Amino acid sequence: MEPVIDDTLAAKEAALLARLRGAGRVMVAFSGGVDSSYLAWAAQRALGEASLAVTAVSASYPETHRKLAEQVVAQFGLPHRFVDTHELDRPGYRANGPDRCYFCKTELFEVMGKLREELRFDAVAYGVNTDDQGDFRPGHRAAQEHGVLSPFLEVALSKAEIRALSRAAGLPTAELPASACLASRLPYGTQVTPERLRQVERGEEALRALGFRQVRLRHHGAIARVEIEPGELPRALTPEMARAISAAIKPLGFRYVALDLDGYRTGALNEVLAIAGAPRA
């Protein structure tokens, strides 16, 4: 039996499809996550071959995300292209200040903008949703500067609603845990390097191999701070699992492994901004 969506959500989906049709030929920034997968699916439904899902590949993009993006493309026959981005070449990105995402999204939208002109598309869109407005999102400023469409904001779609619509569409990403680029695991002020990104990626792969679903490995130099979804924490706190986690993480180049007792939460590294009184817009 196919999932059923209510009339209100069906109306939002209809408005989204109409907005995409009205935008002409549309490229979608497609990472393979929950939001971008549904947006790419919706663009194809609205526009067919006049849509194009574009996946940016760089050191900050996990291989697991790439594989999932390829799965969605193959399953739904999405028009698709990979492009290379070089955010690590940007000093502002490498410096890893609170505005790091601004430089990352600027790189992405400049690359996509050139491709849009080359292929004669009319617009670029990305999957920011209403829930994203409550956190510190300098990347959205880059989107606005480059005239990138935010269709989910225009029709007021939340993360939960996007998941529900993804289930109805049969997308394999509907229940995917929250995800973000690997650089989000480095505290502000810690320089972003390919080596540190690789440590994080391999560490999170090791944690998932131990059976944990929602994890983050926060890179604090010699210390790896592990965040695990609160519902999964009891298993992590057993002596046997604690030893297994330490044995999996230390060989990656960490001296100490710490388990965060508050568990996984989105925007954890932004907590220091609230303490410092930094603006959150």
C-alpha positions in Angstrom: 0.0 0.0 0.0 1.4 3.4 -1.0 1.8 6.1 1.6 -1.0 8.6 1.6 -0.5 12.4 2.0 -3.2 14.7 3.3 -4.8 17.4 1.3 -2.7 20.2 2.7 0.5 18.5 1.9 -0.8 17.5 -1.6 -1.5 21.1 -2.2 2.0 22.1 -1.2 3.4 19.5 -3.6 1.2 20.8 -6.4 2.4 24.4 -5.7 6.0 23.2 -5.7 5.6 21.5 -9.1 3.9 24.6 -10.5 6.7 26.8 -9.2 9.3 24.6 -10.9 7.4 24.5 -14.2 7.3 28.3 -14.1 11.0 28.6 -13.7 11.9 27.1 -17.1 14.9 24.8 -17.4 16.1 24.1 -13.9 19.3 22.7 -12.4 19.1 21.2 -8.9 22.0 21.1 -6.5 21.8 17.4 -5.7 23.8 15.9 -2.8 21.8 12.7 -2.4 20.4 13.8 0.9 16.7 14.0 1.9 15.9 17.5 0.7 17.9 17.6 -2.5 16.7 14.1 -3.6 13.1 15.1 -3.3 13.7 18.4 -5.1 15.5 16.6 -7.9 12.6 14.1 -8.1 10.1 16.9 -8.2 12.0 18.8 -10.8 12.1 15.8 -13.1 8.3 15.2 -12.5 7.6 18.9 -13.3 10.1 19.4 -16.2 11.3 16.0 -17.5 14.5 16.5 -19.5 14.3 20.2 -18.8 15.6 19.4 -15.3 19.2 18.4 -14.4 20.4 17.2 -11.0 24.0 18.3 -10.4 26.2 16.7 -7.8 29.4 18.5 -6.7 32.3 16.3 -5.9 35.1 17.4 -3.5 37.1 16.4 -0.5 34.3 17.5 1.8 31.7 15.3 0.1 31.4 11.8 1.6 31.7 8.8 -0.6 28.6 7.3 1.0 26.6 10.4 -0.2 27.9 9.9 -3.7 26.8 6.3 -3.8 23.3 7.2 -2.6 23.1 10.0 -5.2 24.0 7.4 -7.9 21.3 5.0 -6.5 18.6 7.7 -6.7 19.7 8.7 -10.2 19.6 5.1 -11.4 16.3 4.2 -9.7 14.4 7.2 -11.0 16.2 7.9 -14.2 17.1 11.5 -13.3 19.0 13.6 -15.7 22.3 14.0 -13.9 25.8 15.3 -14.0 28.8 15.3 -11.6 30.9 18.5 -11.4 34.1 19.2 -9.4 34.2 22.0 -6.9 37.3 23.4 -5.2 36.1 25.1 -2.0 39.4 24.0 -0.4 41.2 26.5 -2.7 39.3 29.3 -1.0 41.1 30.8 2.0 37.8 31.7 3.6 36.7 28.1 3.5 39.9 26.7 4.7 40.0 29.2 7.7 36.8 27.6 8.9 35.1 30.6 10.5 31.4 30.6 11.3 30.8 31.8 7.7 32.6 28.7 6.2 29.4 27.6 4.4 29.2 30.9 2.6 32.4 30.2 0.8 31.4 26.6 0.1 28.0 27.6 -1.4 29.6 30.4 -3.3 32.0 27.9 -5.0 29.1 25.6 -5.7 26.8 28.2 -7.1 29.6 29.7 -9.2 30.4 26.3 -10.7 26.7 25.6 -11.3 26.2 29.1 -12.7 28.8 28.5 -15.4 27.3 25.1 -16.2 23.8 26.7 -16.4 25.1 29.3 -18.9 26.9 26.6 -20.9 23.9 24.3 -21.1 21.4 27.2 -21.4 19.4 26.5 -18.4 17.2 29.2 -16.8 17.7 28.7 -13.1 19.5 26.9 -10.3 17.6 25.6 -7.3 18.6 24.1 -3.9 16.8 22.3 -1.1 16.8 24.7 1.9 13.6 24.1 3.9 11.7 26.0 6.6 13.4 24.2 9.4 16.8 25.5 8.2 15.8 29.0 9.0 16.2 28.4 12.7 20.0 27.8 12.6 23.0 29.8 11.5 22.9 29.5 7.7 25.5 31.7 5.9 25.2 29.4 2.9 21.7 30.8 2.2 23.2 34.3 1.8 25.4 32.9 -1.0 22.3 31.4 -2.6 20.5 34.7 -2.5 23.5 36.6 -3.9 23.6 34.2 -6.9 19.9 34.3 -7.5 19.4 30.6 -6.6 15.8 29.5 -6.2 14.6 28.1 -2.8 11.4 26.4 -3.8 10.8 24.7 -0.5 10.8 28.0 1.3 8.4 29.5 -1.3 5.8 26.8 -0.6 6.7 26.5 3.1 7.8 22.9 3.2 9.4 21.6 6.4 11.8 18.7 6.8 9.1 16.4 8.1 6.9 17.2 5.2 9.7 16.6 2.7 10.2 13.2 4.3 6.5 12.4 4.0 6.4 13.4 0.3 9.6 11.4 -0.2 7.9 8.3 1.2 5.0 8.8 -1.1 7.3 9.2 -4.0 9.2 6.0 -3.1 12.5 7.7 -2.6 15.1 5.6 -0.7 16.2 8.8 1.1 13.0 9.4 3.0 14.3 8.0 6.3 17.9 9.0 5.7 19.5 10.5 8.9 20.4 14.2 8.8 23.6 14.8 6.9 26.0 17.7 6.2 29.4 18.1 4.6 32.4 16.7 6.4 33.8 20.1 7.2 30.9 20.6 9.6 32.7 18.2 12.0 35.6 20.6 12.5 35.2 23.3 15.2 35.3 26.9 14.0 38.9 28.1 13.6 40.3 24.6 12.9 41.7 24.7 9.4 39.9 22.5 6.9 42.4 20.1 5.3 41.8 17.0 3.1 43.6 14.9 5.8 41.2 16.0 8.6 38.2 15.5 6.3 39.4 12.0 5.6 39.8 11.2 9.3 36.3 12.2 9.9 34.9 10.3 7.0 36.7 7.1 7.9 35.7 7.5 11.6 32.1 7.8 10.8 32.2 4.9 8.5 33.7 2.8 11.4 31.0 3.9 13.7 28.3 2.9 11.2 30.1 -0.4 10.8 29.6 -1.0 14.5 25.8 -0.6 14.0 25.1 3.0 14.8 22.8 4.8 12.5 23.0 8.5 13.4 26.5 9.6 14.3 29.0 12.5 14.1 32.7 12.5 14.7 33.8 16.0 15.8 37.5 16.6 15.2 39.2 18.4 18.1 42.8 17.8 17.1 44.1 14.8 19.1 40.6 14.2 20.5 37.7 12.6 18.6 34.4 13.6 20.1 31.8 11.1 19.1 28.1 12.0 19.0 25.5 9.2 18.8 21.8 9.6 18.6 20.4 9.6 22.2 18.3 6.5 21.6 21.5 4.6 20.6 23.6 5.8 23.5 22.9 3.0 26.0 24.6 0.5 23.6 27.6 2.8 23.2 28.0 3.1 26.9 28.6 -0.6 27.6 32.3 -1.3 28.4 32.5 -3.7 25.4 31.2 -1.2 22.9 33.2 1.6 24.4 36.4 -0.4 23.8 35.3 -1.2 20.3 34.6 2.4 19.5 38.1 3.4 20.8 39.8 0.7 18.9 38.1 1.7 15.7 38.8 5.5 16.0 42.3 5.8 17.5 44.2 4.2 14.6 42.9 7.0 12.4 45.3 9.4 14.1 43.5 10.4 17.3 45.1 10.1 20.8 41.8 10.2 22.7 38.2 9.2 22.0 35.4 11.0 23.9 31.7 10.1 23.9 29.5 13.1 24.0 26.9 12.4 26.7 24.4 14.9 25.2 24.4 12.7 22.1 23.9 13.7 18.5 22.2 17.0 17.7 22.2 19.2 14.6 24.2 22.4 14.7 26.3 21.2 17.7 29.2 23.3 16.7 27.0 26.4 16.4 26.4 26.2 20.2 29.6 28.2 20.7 28.1 31.0 18.6 25.2 31.3 21.0 27.6 31.4 24.0 29.6 34.1 22.3 26.5 36.1 21.3 27.2 35.8 17.6 24.3 36.7 15.2 22.3 33.8 14.1 21.0 35.0 10.7 
